[in-house]
Amino acid sequence: MSASSTIAETAEVAMVGAGAVGLSLGIALARSGVTVVLVGPIDARPTGRTVALLEGSVQFLARLGVWEQLRLHAEPLRVMRLVDDTGSLFRGPPLDFDAREIGRDCFGFNIQNHLLVEALAEAARAVPGLTLRAGRLDAFAFGPDRVVATGPEGLSVSGAVLVATDGRRSAARKAAGIGAREVPYPQDAITTTLHHDRPHRNVSTEFHTRAGPFTLVPLPGTAEAPHRSSLVWGMAPDDAERRAAYAPERLARDVERQSRMLLGRVRVAGAVGRFPIGSLTADRLVGPRLALAGEAAHAMAPIGAQGLNLSLRDAAALAEVLSDAKRGHEDLGSPAVLDRYARTRHGDIAARSFGVDWLNRSILDDRLTTDLLRGAGLLAMGSIGPLRRFAMRQGLMPGAEARPG
């Protein structure tokens, strides 16, 4: 490409990665008066994936001004049910977490991922101070005062700090020399949307099987399909490859068997997605003039609706830290500012990553001692009211003070 076609952008914050986390963070920063250039393709194609947005995420999206639009397409999650379907000798009865027990109408809302990205992209395009570029950045120079990032098509972006929300394979993280511990699990997940005969009654049901989690999450009904849910089904990679290629009718019969006909007869509607399951934890959240957020910093198995909610808490925390730094006339990329973000997020990320990793490994592990530990933990939450309510509150908004009861 000729020099005349080179595009150079400058802002206080340069960002790479335009998924839900990057878009929401860009909006939050720009609305607080921080100028942002956000680079990356916006992918709002339907893939069969949905996201369960818990209370903290809903509040964050409301502050961004997008929740009112999203709420029209989201379904409340009033009960979260865990079913031990591992065949363990120590499995207990289904464990229900009911939002009413902690004074809430619901834990959050389930929405199709492409609708979330569409709404955030629409809002981002309308926010002054936020520039979107659809290109790619693959080279990064971390200088003493600024970061300069360039792409193969002539795009150049500079800022006082670079925020990387570019996913598990983060090029920015690698360029900064920040390592990551990756643990692949012997699992893939398939995702799709189901139409079914019985109402879901706003209950999200997560079956723990020896192959992985099998989760049915409520979706809003339509005139044509009054009862709808999303499916996330973890299984061995060979089984996932086989099932993803099934005709819709055959896949539906497998879903009915695995769900014990919980929702009656089901029909597979729309795309069937497939993705590998694994965990990732970056060695650190920040580097010289760099902050990591979302799956550039951490990723986990699809258990307990923790993944995206953890990432959106990164976005909310980093937006607050950088906005405060601007108001205080600080250098946004200074070690002091970035270390505040890292300290804010370290505990939450470590606790969630450990908990989800342990639970996923435990359901794959058929040793009696592991089954006993998992069964005892679930039994304790089912029978000890204060412990169960504490777990529910921490799942909604980690770090919130536990109210008596």
VOMILO-213532 format. One record per residue (C-alpha): residue in three letters; x, y, z negated. Coordinates in steps of 0.2 Angstrom, whole numbers, padded with zeros to 4 digits, always signed. Last residue first. Example, Ala and Ser with C-alpha at 12.3 -4.5 7.8 and 13.67 -1.06 7.14 Angstrom:
SER+0068-0005-0036;ALA+0062-0022-0039;
//
This chain:
GLY-0150-0069-0280;PRO-0139-0054-0283;ARG-0133-0044-0268;ALA-0117-0049-0261;GLU-0106-0034-0256;ALA-0103-0034-0237;GLY-0086-0041-0232;PRO-0092-0051-0218;MET-0109-0044-0211;LEU-0121-0058-0205;GLY-0110-0074-0209;GLN-0105-0066-0225;ARG-0124-0064-0230;MET-0128-0081-0225;ALA-0114-0089-0235;PHE-0118-0079-0250;ARG-0136-0085-0249;ARG-0131-0103-0248;LEU-0119-0101-0262;PRO-0132-0093-0273;GLY-0145-0106-0269;ILE-0135-0122-0272;SER-0143-0137-0264;GLY-0141-0135-0246;MET-0124-0126-0247;ALA-0117-0139-0259;LEU-0124-0153-0247;LEU-0115-0145-0233;GLY-0099-0145-0242;ALA-0101-0162-0249;GLY-0104-0169-0231;ARG-0089-0160-0224;LEU-0078-0167-0238;LEU-0085-0185-0237;ASP-0084-0185-0218;THR-0065-0180-0219;THR-0062-0194-0232;LEU-0071-0207-0222;ARG-0061-0204-0206;ASP-0072-0201-0191;ASP-0064-0184-0186;LEU-0073-0175-0171;ILE-0085-0167-0184;SER-0070-0162-0195;ARG-0060-0154-0181;ASN-0075-0143-0177;LEU-0077-0138-0195;TRP-0059-0135-0198;ASP-0057-0124-0182;VAL-0072-0114-0187;GLY-0067-0111-0204;PHE-0049-0107-0200;SER-0053-0094-0186;ARG-0066-0086-0197;ALA-0055-0084-0212;ALA-0040-0078-0202;ILE-0050-0066-0191;ASP-0059-0058-0206;GLY-0043-0056-0216;HIS-0032-0048-0202;ARG-0045-0035-0196;THR-0042-0020-0207;ARG-0024-0023-0209;ALA-0021-0024-0190;TYR-0031-0008-0188;ARG-0021+0001-0201;ASP-0005-0005-0193;LEU-0010+0003-0177;VAL-0011+0020-0185;ALA+0005+0019-0194;PRO+0014+0011-0180;SER+0010+0026-0169;GLY-0001+0024-0153;LEU-0014+0036-0158;ASP-0002+0049-0163;GLU-0011+0058-0177;HIS-0021+0074-0175;GLY-0032+0069-0190;ARG-0048+0069-0179;LYS-0038+0059-0167;ALA-0033+0046-0180;ASP-0051+0044-0186;SER-0056+0040-0169;LEU-0042+0028-0167;VAL-0047+0019-0183;GLU-0065+0019-0180;ALA-0064+0013-0162;LEU-0052-0001-0168;ALA-0064-0007-0182;ALA-0080-0007-0170;ALA-0070-0016-0156;ASP-0063-0029-0168;ARG-0080-0032-0176;LEU-0086-0035-0158;SER-0073-0049-0156;LEU-0079-0057-0172;ASN-0097-0057-0166;LEU-0091-0064-0149;GLY-0084-0079-0157;GLN-0094-0083-0173;ALA-0111-0090-0167;GLY-0110-0104-0179;ILE-0099-0115-0168;PRO-0093-0111-0150;ALA-0075-0116-0153;MET-0063-0102-0156;ALA-0053-0087-0148;HIS-0042-0074-0155;ALA-0032-0059-0150;ALA-0034-0057-0131;GLU-0051-0065-0135;GLY-0057-0049-0143;ALA-0045-0036-0147;LEU-0026-0033-0146;ALA-0018-0016-0149;LEU-0002-0009-0140;ARG+0009+0006-0143;PRO+0023-0005-0149;GLY+0014-0021-0155;VAL-0002-0025-0163;LEU-0014-0039-0167;ARG+0000-0052-0172;ASP+0005-0070-0168;ALA-0011-0071-0158;THR-0023-0085-0162;LEU-0031-0096-0149;SER-0043-0110-0151;GLY-0050-0122-0138;ILE-0065-0127-0129;PRO-0064-0129-0110;PHE-0078-0121-0099;ARG-0093-0127-0089;GLY-0108-0117-0083;VAL-0125-0124-0076;ALA-0135-0111-0067;GLY-0153-0109-0067;ALA-0167-0118-0076;VAL-0165-0136-0083;ARG-0182-0143-0087;VAL-0186-0149-0104;ARG-0200-0161-0111;GLY-0202-0159-0130;LEU-0192-0146-0139;LEU-0185-0158-0152;MET-0186-0173-0140;ARG-0172-0181-0150;SER-0160-0167-0145;GLN-0148-0179-0137;ARG-0161-0189-0128;GLU-0170-0173-0122;VAL-0154-0166-0116;ASP-0149-0182-0106;ARG-0166-0181-0098;ALA-0163-0163-0093;LEU-0147-0167-0085;ARG-0155-0180-0074;GLU-0169-0168-0068;PRO-0156-0154-0065;ALA-0146-0165-0053;TYR-0130-0170-0062;ALA-0113-0161-0057;ALA-0111-0153-0074;ARG-0115-0170-0082;ARG-0100-0178-0074;GLU-0088-0164-0077;ALA-0094-0163-0095;ASP-0092-0181-0098;ASP-0074-0181-0092;PRO-0070-0166-0103;ALA-0077-0175-0118;MET-0092-0165-0126;GLY-0098-0149-0132;TRP-0116-0143-0127;VAL-0121-0125-0127;LEU-0140-0124-0122;SER-0151-0109-0121;SER-0169-0109-0125;ARG-0186-0105-0116;HIS-0204-0108-0120;PRO-0217-0097-0111;ALA-0210-0101-0094;GLU-0219-0093-0080;ALA-0225-0078-0090;THR-0209-0077-0098;GLY-0202-0083-0115;PRO-0188-0075-0125;LEU-0173-0086-0129;PRO-0170-0097-0143;VAL-0154-0106-0146;LEU-0151-0125-0144;THR-0134-0131-0149;PHE-0125-0147-0146;PRO-0108-0146-0156;GLY-0094-0158-0152;ALA-0091-0176-0147;ARG-0094-0184-0164;THR-0110-0174-0165;HIS-0115-0159-0175;PHE-0132-0154-0169;GLU-0135-0135-0170;THR-0153-0129-0170;SER-0158-0111-0168;VAL-0175-0109-0175;ASN-0186-0094-0168;ARG-0201-0105-0167;HIS-0194-0115-0153;PRO-0211-0118-0145;ARG-0214-0135-0137;ASP-0214-0139-0118;HIS-0197-0133-0113;HIS-0188-0122-0101;LEU-0169-0123-0103;THR-0155-0111-0099;THR-0138-0118-0096;THR-0121-0121-0104;ILE-0108-0135-0103;ALA-0094-0136-0115;ASP-0077-0145-0113;GLN-0069-0155-0127;PRO-0053-0163-0132;TYR-0048-0147-0141;PRO-0034-0136-0135;VAL-0024-0127-0148;GLU-0016-0111-0143;ARG-0004-0101-0155;ALA-0001-0085-0147;GLY+0015-0075-0144;ILE+0017-0056-0143;GLY+0031-0052-0131;ALA+0023-0035-0125;ALA+0021-0042-0108;LYS+0012-0058-0114;ARG+0000-0048-0124;ALA-0003-0036-0108;ALA-0006-0051-0097;SER-0019-0058-0108;ARG-0023-0076-0104;ARG-0036-0078-0118;GLY-0045-0062-0113;ASP-0041-0045-0106;THR-0046-0034-0121;ALA-0029-0026-0122;VAL-0029-0008-0129;LEU-0014+0002-0123;VAL-0009+0017-0133;ALA-0004+0035-0129;GLY-0010+0032-0112;SER-0005+0029-0094;VAL-0014+0021-0079;SER-0007+0017-0062;LEU-0017+0009-0048;GLY-0007+0005-0032;GLU-0015-0011-0027;PRO-0003-0023-0037;GLY-0007-0015-0053;THR+0002-0003-0065;ALA+0002+0000-0084;VAL+0012+0015-0092;VAL+0012+0016-0111;ARG+0017+0032-0119;ASP+0029+0040-0132;PRO+0043+0028-0135;GLY+0039+0018-0119;PHE+0029+0002-0117;ALA+0030-0002-0098;PHE+0017-0014-0092;ALA+0014-0023-0076;ASP-0001-0034-0072;LEU-0016-0021-0071;ARG-0031-0026-0060;GLY-0043-0015-0051;ALA-0061-0010-0055;ARG-0058+0007-0063;LEU-0069+0014-0076;THR-0067+0031-0083;LEU-0073+0036-0100;GLY-0073+0054-0105;PRO-0091+0057-0102;VAL-0102+0042-0105;ALA-0114+0037-0090;ARG-0104+0024-0082;ALA-0101+0015-0099;ALA-0120+0014-0102;GLU-0123+0005-0086;ALA-0108-0007-0089;LEU-0115-0010-0107;ALA-0132-0015-0100;GLU-0125-0026-0087;VAL-0113-0035-0099;LEU-0127-0039-0111;LEU-0138-0045-0097;HIS-0125-0056-0090;ASN-0123-0064-0107;GLN-0141-0069-0109;ILE-0147-0064-0126;ASN-0150-0071-0143;PHE-0154-0060-0158;GLY-0149-0058-0176;PHE-0150-0066-0193;CYS-0169-0062-0194;ASP-0183-0054-0204;ARG-0170-0051-0218;GLY-0172-0052-0237;ILE-0159-0065-0240;GLU-0171-0080-0241;ARG-0180-0072-0226;ALA-0166-0076-0215;ASP-0168-0095-0217;PHE-0153-0106-0217;ASP-0159-0123-0214;LEU-0148-0139-0218;PRO-0154-0155-0210;PRO-0153-0170-0222;GLY-0136-0176-0227;ARG-0122-0186-0218;PHE-0111-0196-0230;LEU-0111-0212-0220;SER-0107-0202-0205;GLY-0117-0205-0189;THR-0111-0189-0182;ASP-0128-0181-0180;ASP-0127-0169-0195;VAL-0140-0156-0191;LEU-0137-0138-0194;ARG-0152-0126-0193;MET-0151-0107-0192;VAL-0168-0099-0195;ARG-0175-0082-0190;LEU-0165-0080-0173;PRO-0174-0066-0164;GLU-0175-0066-0145;ALA-0167-0054-0134;HIS-0172-0046-0117;LEU-0182-0031-0123;ARG-0169-0029-0137;LEU-0156-0025-0124;GLN-0163-0008-0119;GLU-0165-0002-0137;TRP-0148-0010-0141;VAL-0138+0001-0129;GLY-0136+0018-0138;LEU-0118+0014-0144;ARG-0124+0015-0162;ALA-0137+0002-0158;LEU-0123-0009-0151;PHE-0114-0008-0167;GLN-0129-0012-0178;VAL-0133-0027-0167;SER-0115-0033-0169;GLY-0117-0032-0188;GLU-0133-0041-0188;LEU-0128-0056-0178;LEU-0128-0056-0159;ALA-0131-0074-0152;VAL-0123-0074-0135;THR-0130-0083-0119;ARG-0121-0093-0105;GLY-0130-0100-0090;THR-0118-0091-0079;PRO-0128-0076-0072;ARG-0116-0064-0064;ALA-0112-0048-0073;ASP-0093-0048-0070;ILE-0086-0031-0072;PRO-0068-0031-0064;GLY-0054-0023-0075;VAL-0047-0006-0080;LEU-0054+0006-0093;VAL-0047+0024-0094;VAL-0052+0032-0110;THR-0053+0050-0117;VAL-0057+0050-0136;GLY-0071+0061-0141;SER-0081+0050-0152;ARG-0093+0045-0138;ALA-0077+0040-0128;LEU-0071+0028-0141;ALA-0087+0019-0144;ILE-0090+0018-0125;GLY-0073+0010-0122;LEU-0075-0002-0137;SER-0092-0008-0130;LEU-0085-0010-0112;GLY-0069-0019-0118;VAL-0079-0031-0129;ALA-0092-0035-0116;GLY-0080-0038-0103;ALA-0069-0024-0094;GLY-0051-0029-0098;VAL-0037-0017-0099;MET-0038-0001-0108;ALA-0028+0015-0108;VAL-0032+0027-0123;GLU-0027+0045-0123;ALA-0030+0047-0104;THR-0020+0047-0088;GLU-0025+0040-0071;ALA-0014+0038-0056;ILE-0021+0031-0039;THR-0009+0027-0026;SER-0015+0028-0008;SER-0003+0041-0003;ALA+0011+0030-0009;SER+0007+0017+0004;MET+0000+0000+0000;
//
